[in-house]
Amino acid sequence: MAGNTHLSPEQKYELITRNLQEVLGESKIKTILSQRDLKIYWGTATTGKPHIAYFVPMSKIADFLRAGVEVTILFADLHAYLDNMKAPWELLALRVQYYEHTIKAMLKSIGVPLEKLRFEKGTNYQLSKEYTLDVYRLSSIITEHDAKKAGAEVVKQVDHPLVSGLLYPGLQALDEEYLKVDAQFGGVDQRKIFTFAEKYLPQLGYQKRAHLMNPMVPGLTGVKMSSSEEDSKIDLLDSPAAVKQKLKKAFCEPGNIENNGILSFAKHVIFPLLKPEEKFVVPRKADYGGDINFESFKQLETAFANQEVHPGDLKASIEIYLNRLLDPVRKTFEDPELKKLAERAYPVVKKVDDEIKPHVLDIRVGKIVEISKHPDADSLYVSKIEVGEDAPRTVISGLVNYYSAEELLNRMVVLLCNLKPSKMRGIESTGMVLCASTDEPKKVETLIPPESCSPGDKLVFENYEDGTPEPVLNPKKKVWEKLQADFRTNSDCIAQWKSSNLISKAGDVVRSKTLADTLIK
């Protein structure tokens, strides 16, 4: 994706400005492009964890690079510190590292060569004598009204604002001079800061820059995607199952193309990243007409507006393309050092909550590789079950009255693996085969794992994917007994805990063969 030296200045301008909501300083940009390549910077305050909305500016940065632009990415750590000092310097230093690794992983995911980019940390120059003096110079000519107005869209507005919030727009304006760029790129919510910079930088004797603005892309709930609003965004490290679940809940009303985060993501991320001859594919079953291909976003938008594309089918297509983008990022953060960095940069704040959550359960897919009657109990089987460990586990189960040994041999089952081992008639059992069960009439069915699973695959409950299972459940606290009271199949025979499906990493559900609305034991 190196800059295309064969593009004319007009073609470069078209590529630089496509899909933008607004451009301030068009003639300035065109004049520079007629003489040399443009220099642009994009900044991000290192506060909340980056999420998929960051692919929107990344996709645009890819356009800039195709047009030969020299791009600087600023990690604005001083700006983040001024944001009510929500994080100490030590934590911000870790977050700068986290941002750099995640953004580089995102850029690699969309095929952007990192050697064409310059990365800068704000405090590398914002604490210098020259910059500090310019801050004082700027503060001597800016009114409180203008400072407050400039930050209205990005700084929390209160009756008695902190001085740090009033400084914010001035610092962002000065960054344009100290990074020696021709233009700044950001969301349209930055517009007042951009016009502020255009007004005040010349008063310090610095040149006025151009400004490029992306539209604000709605989140999954139909409002701005935000790090602080969990339901509105998908984290870059969310599992495929979490992505599926969040997309399933996303606002996507049939025929509604306004405030539709799913459509907006397609427009501003997926379509710009498609290869020249590649089409956007909406997968559908043959019974519903088969796959639909779209050559442009306009075609997709029109088809959705006319209700020729169902919201469920659109979400399914976005899920495929989104996981394709996220997979390289997830893979990058499989590195143990980066996992540790993520945990240190964004430590989990434990909430006081007495309710036991199902993430403490270590539930895995197992395969019965040996089975025989218990020598001292006619109603019990002794099984050897593979669960992805060095050796199969020995598990005692009371299934003699419901299945023959031949029916169970080589069967895939669902195993609870962190119960405290216990002896049953002299033989130690190290797990429990989970089954749906009814009392009247008495019937038992082993739970059925998804076909795509292998022995040892972890199974989790939707909305509780990020928790860590306990090594061994404390029998004195009756953890399993308390959770088991809400563990049952629904009307479709799907295994659930309080309406949260038991799923594989890929998001496929665990079910019973025929037993609906019954307890799981």
Secondary structure, 3 states (H helix, E strand, C coil): CCCCCCCCHHHHHHHHHCCCCEEECHHHHHHHHCCCCCEEEEEEECCCCCEHHHHHHHHHHHHHHHCCCEEEEEEEHHHHHHCCCCCCHHHHHHHHHHHHHHHHHHHHHCCCCHHHEEEEEHHHCCCCHHHHHHHHHHHCCCCHHHHHHHCCCCCCCCCCCCHHHHHHHHHHHHHHHHCCCCEEEEEHHHHHHHHHHHHHHHHHCCCCCEEEEECCCECCCCCECCCCCHHHCCECCCCHHHHHHHHHHCCCCCCCCCCCHHHHHHHHHHHHHCCCCCCEEECCCHHHCCCEEECCHHHHHHHHHCCCCCHHHHHHHHHHHHHHHHHHHHHHCCCHHHHHHHHHHCCCCCCCCCCCCHHHCCEEEEEEEEEEEECCEEEEEEEEEECCCCCCEEEEECCCCCCCHHHHCCCEEEEECCCCCEEECCEEECCEECEEEECCCCEEEECECCCCCCCCCEEEECCCCCCCCCCCCCHHHCHHHHHHCCEEECCCCEEEECCEEEECCCCCECECCCCCCCEEC
